[in-house]
Amino acid sequence: MDGIRTSLKDLQMGQRGYVTGLLCSGTERRRLLDLGLCPGSRVTALHKSPFHGPVAYGVLGAVIALRGADAAHVQVALQGDGDR
């Protein structure tokens, strides 16, 4: 799970990573955790909305949509080609 660290917002479509932390607190943090964005969860960028709208991410077998401001609070380590 040691990869390049970035924010969820910066993942390219089809790119995968693992959640390493959340840079928020309170109800926003609780919401992200409830969506499955817990440290260690694998996440994939799936679809980008037109005109800078929400981006769809695959996490724990579900598809969730996050605005860029929310995705910027999620730290991820990029998954290398050898990670499965």
Buried (B, 14 or more C-beta within 10 A) or exposed (E): EEBEEBBBBBBEEEBBBBBBEBEBEEEBBEEBBEBBBEEEBBBBBBEEEEEEEBBBBBBEEEEBBBEBEBBBBBBBBBBEEEBE
